[in-house]
Amino acid sequence: MRIRTWRVDQEFSWRAVAQAASELWGSECGSNQLYGEDLCVAAAKVLGEDPYREPWN
């Protein structure tokens, strides 16, 4: 999953995840930190992981 790769493997901040997603998907959210957190939380839950524990945080 791309979001997990950005956050976990590439160690992107929530802000950087938001920016990368916005650029890839044409979103107007830009580097909004809350958007990045929401994306990470949703991705972690889909994968059955806790977004506030390792390796996500």
N, C-alpha and C positions, 0 to 999 in steps of 0.2 A: 504494500500500500504506500503510495507516494507520500502521504502526510507523515506516516511513521518514519519513513526514510529521512525526510527533512528534519524531523524533530529528534529522532533517536540516533540515526547513523551519522547525519551531517551536523548534529547539535545546533540546529536553528533555534532561535528564541521564538516565542509565540508571535512576536512582531514580524520576524523573518518568514515564518510559515505563512502568515497572512499575506505578506508581500509576494511571496513565490506563488501562492494560490491565485491571488488577484491577477498577476501577470499571465499565468497559465490559462486561467479560465475567463479572463476578461472582466473580472469583478471590479466594481468601483470602491471596494472596501479598503484597498491599498494596504498599508501596514498597520491597520487597526489591531491593537493587542488583544482586545476582547474577541474579535473575529478569529484570530489565530488560536486563542485558547479554546473557543467553541469548536473549531475544526479538529483540534487535537483530542478534545474530550470525546467528540463523536467517533473519531477514528479508533481511539482506544477501546471504547465500548463495543464497537463492531468486532474488534479483535479479541474481546473478552479480557481486556487488560484494564488496570486502574490508571487513569491518566495523571494521578497525583503521586504515583510511586514510580520507582525505577522500573523500566528504563526511561520512562517518559519524562520524569522530573528529576 
